[in-house]
């Protein structure tokens, strides 16, 4: 196998970021009538229940928050009511269409004749049999394969650059959902919104030195040979927080079978106690408010702090050991605004979209640098999702 240094890998980071952007738009978007039908179903529903697990759950959470911002009674995966009603609308997100938890939820909803909409890659899946409306989003394997579905983005390595199973589905689904929000909230053409968002993401060129510096701060996996390695804690609010959580889910998988990379989202159940040797990664477009407070706390505990922000002169940036600059956040000065908000126009979420693609490209780089195979990463996937 050819050997490449960390410098080699990060020098092509901007190219791999751009190739991932191109990959996201290289599929046939859902028909316009599907957006019309979904709009009618949302408007006619009593409540909207957005469900999914893992990364699909993060996308469902984003959808629920945008719908709530538009005035609808919407609930995310962690907020579902104990009893469903026949006038509720369930929106299920599952790339494989065979996730046990998601299937059980839609089965219960179907038993009382609630309407169900699904986003999936697998039109032959058990999920599709329950659906009143199907959005086909290619990108996820039909079932857990023996090996990951891999897509080479660079072509210069003998080991393929991992595009881990399902991630392409979830990123595409996120973009389609935000396109729908633009149509629902502002009457924008969903196809134009989709292409504009991807083009805005592709117009950004990440600074590979900054991303490389971030990688050097990420604690290595724990093992018998390295039992005291630190942990990574990701912090963020609102949509930025969901992006941070998405990354943490991905980072947990980046270890060999006899290793464990210890990662937390700051709002995980139970307390997350910081120690020297840990990394606190904070995602915040503005770099002010609560994220800056969290950075100050992390520094008091002797944790390293890395931030991803649009403002290099922000309080958060000043408190960080490493700053990754991602433009796109427009500051909002509104009385009572505590720091995070959801814009009516999803194109104003470009900071978060660029960040989630940048962090996905970083995951692929980590797998390359640390010699991780598809089997290694599957060994760390959760068993109950």
N, C-alpha and C positions, 0 to 999 in steps of 0.2 A: 504494500500500500504506500502511495506517495505520502511524504511528510511535508506538512505546511505549518509555519509558525503562527502564533497568535496574531502577529502583525499582518501576515498574509491574509488571514481570515477576515480581520476587521477592515482591511483596505478595500475589500470587495463588499463590505456591509451595505453601503449606499446602493450598489447595483442589485444586491439581493432584496433590499427593501423595495426598490422600483419593480423588480420582477414579481414580487408578491402582489403589489398593486395591480399589475397587469393581469395576474392570475385571477384576482378577485372579480374582474369585469368580463372575463372570458367565458361567459355562459349566457344562455338565453333567458332573459328576464320573464317573470310570470306575465300572463296576458292581462291587459288593462281591465277586463271585466272582473277579474279576481279582486283587484283593488276596489272596484265599485261595490262588489258584493260584500267584501269585508267591511267597508265603510257603513253600509246599510245595517249589517249585523251588529256592529259596535253601537250605532246610534239607537237601535231598537232593543238593546239588551238592558236588563236591570243591573247586573254586575258583570264585570269582565275578569276572568280568572286566568292569569298567565302562568303556565307551568312548564317545567323542564328541570333537568338535574345537571350538575357540573357546569360546564361552560354554556350549555344550552340554557341552564337555569339563569346564568348571568344575563344572557340575551333576553330571556323572558322578563327578568327584573327590570331591564332597561325599558322594554315595551310598556310594562305596567306603570312605570314612573312617568313616561311621556303621556300616556293616556290620562293618568290622574292630573297631570299638569293642564290637560285640556278640559278638565271638569268632569270626567267620567269616574264612576266607582270601580276602580281597577285594583287588583290585588296581585302581588308577586308570589313567587314560589314559597317564600317563608311566611306569607301572610294569609294563606288560603283559609276561608271559613270552614267550619266543621260540617256544615250542611249546605248542599247545593240546591238551587231552585231551577225550575224548568225554563225560567226566563233569563237565566244566566248564560253567558257566552264563555266557553272555555277555549283558550288559544294554547295549543300544545306544540312544543318545539323539541324535536328529537331527530337527529340525523339518521340514525339506524331505523327508527320507527319501532324499536323493540325494547326500549328501556322499561324495566318492570314497574317502577314507581309511576312513570308517566302513563303507562297502559292501565294501571289500576285506577288512577284518577279519571281518565276518560271513560273507563267502563262504568264507574259510578255515575258520572255525568250523563252518559247515554241511557242509563237505566231509568232516569227521570225525564228523558227527552230534551235535555239541554242541547243547545247548538254547540258544535265543536269544529274549530278550525285548526288545521295542522300545518306545520312547516317540517318537511322531511326530505331526505335524499332517496328514500326507498319506497317506490310506489307499490311494491309487493309486500310491504310490511304489515304486521298486525294492526298498527296504529291507523293506517289508511282505511281499514274496514269500519272504523268508528266515525270517520270524518264527514262533515257536511260540505266542507270546502278545503281543498288541498293546494298548498303552495309547494311546488316541487323545486327544491334548491339543491342541485348536485354538489357533491363534495365530501360526503361521508361514506364509509364502507357500509355494506348492507348488514354486516354482523362483525363481531370481533374476529379479525383474521389472525392467522398464525404470525403474520408479519404485518407491520404497519403499511398502509398505503403510503408510498413515498413519491415525492416529486422533486426532481433535481432542478434547482433554480440557478446554479452556477455553471455546472458542466465541467469544472476544472478539477474536481476531486474524484478519486476512485470510489469513495464511499458517498452515496447519494445524500443530498441535503434534505433533511427530514421535513416533510409537511405532514405533521402527525394526524392520524385518522380522526376526522370530524372537525378539525379546526377550520378548514376551508369552508365547510358547511356553515359553521357558526359565524364566521366573519361575513360571509355573503348574506346570511340571514339577517344579521345586524344591519347591513346596508339596505336591504330590501325593506326592513321594518322602519328604518328612519325615512326612507323614501315614501312609505305609506303615511307616516306622520306628517311629512311635508304636504302631501296631497290632502290629508284630512284637515289639517289646521289652516292651511293657507291656499288650498286649491291648486297647488303646484303640480306640474306633470311629474309623476313618480319616476319615469324613465330619465327625465332631465335631471331630477334631484340625484338619482343614483350615479349617473355619469359625472355630474358636477362634483359630487363628494369624492369619488375615486380620483378624478383629475386633480382636485385640490390636495389629496393625499400624495399623489405622485409628483406634484410640483415641489414638494419638500425634499431636500437632500440632507439626511442625517449626518452629523459630524462624527466620523468613525472613531476619532480619538476620545471624544466624550463617552461614547458607548463602550469603548474598550476600557476606559477608566472605571465605568460602572461595573463591568464584568469582574475586574480585579478586586472589587470590594465584596462581591457576592461570596459568602462562606461556602467552602467546599462541602460535599456530602460527608456525613458521619459514617465511620466504619470501625472495625476492630483495630485498624492501624491508626485511625484518626477519630477517636471517640469524643473528643472535646471541641470539635468544630462548632462555630457559632451558628446562629439561625438568621433567616431573613424575614423581616416583618414589613409588610406593605401597608401604606396608609393613604387614604384618599377619601374625599366626600363626594356624594352625589354620583354623577356619571363617571367622574375621575376615580371614585372609589371602586366602582364596578370594574373599571379597566385594571386597577391595581389587583383586585381579587382574581380576575381572569388570569393575570400573569402569575400570581402565586400558585394557582391550580396547575398551571403548566410547569412552573419551576420545580414543584414537588416531584414530578415525573423524571426529572433529569438526574438520574443516578443509576449506577450499576445494581444488579439484583441484590448484592450483599452490602449495599450502602443505603443510606437514607438521608435525603436532603431535607433539613428541618425548616419549614416555611409556615408563616402565619399571616392571615389578614388581621388587621388590628382589632376588628370587631368579631373575631372568632369567639365561640363560646368559651367562657373561662378567661382568666387573666393571662396576658402575655407580658412576662417580666423580662426586661432588657438587661443584657450583661455586656461587659467588654468582649469584643470579638463578634458581636452581632452587627447586622446591617439593617438600618431603617430606610426603606425606599418610599419616598413620598411623591405622589402624583398630584400636582395642583397647577392649573393653568395660571392663576393669578399669583400664587406663591405667598399669599397673605392670609390672615385670619387663623382659623383652627389648624390648618396644616403647618403653619409657622410655629404655632404653640407646640404641636407634637414634635417638631424638629428640636425645639429648645429642650423639651423633656428628654428626648433621646440623647442629646449631647450631655445632659446632666448625668445620664446613666452610662456614659462613656461608650455609647454605641456609635458606629460610623453612620453618617447620614448622606444619602444620595437623593437627589431630587430631579424630577422631570417637570419643567415649567416653561411658560412663554416669556417670563420676565426675569432677566439675569440680574436686575437690580432689586429684586424683591427681598423681603425679609427671609423667606425660605432659602433662596439662593445663597444669601450671605451666611446662613447657618450650615450650609452643606459642604461636605468634603468633596463631592463630585456633583456637577450640574450638567444635565443633558437638556439642551435647548430644543424645544419643539414649539414653533410659532403657531398661532391660531386663536388663542384666548383673547377675547375682547372684554375689557373690564366693564362691569356694570355697577353704577353707583345708585343704589336704590335703598331708601330708608327701610331698615329692618332686615335687609338681606344679610344672612350670616356667612356667606362665602361661596355656597354652591347653588347653582340654578340650572334649570332646563330651558333652553331657548325654544320659542315657537318654531323657528326655522332650523331644522336639523343640520343644515350646512354650517350653522354657527357652533356645532359640536366638533369642528374639524380638529381642534387640539386633541380631543380624546380619540378620534379616529386615527390620526397620525400616530399617537402614542401606542395604541393597541397593535398597530401594524409594526411599529418599531420594536416593540417588546416581543412580538411573535418572531420577527427576524432574529432577535437576540437569542431566543430559545433555540432556533436552528443553529446558530453559531456556537452556543454552549454544547449542543450535542456533537457538533463537529470537533470542537477543541478537546472535549473530554472523552472522545472515542465511544460515544454511546450509540448503540444500535437500536433498531425498532423494538426488538425483544426486550432490551433493557428497560425501555420506557414503559412498555406494556406491563412489566412486572410491578409497577407502582401505581397502576390505575385502580380506582376504588372498585370493590366487589359489589357494592349495593347500588350502583348507578348504571 
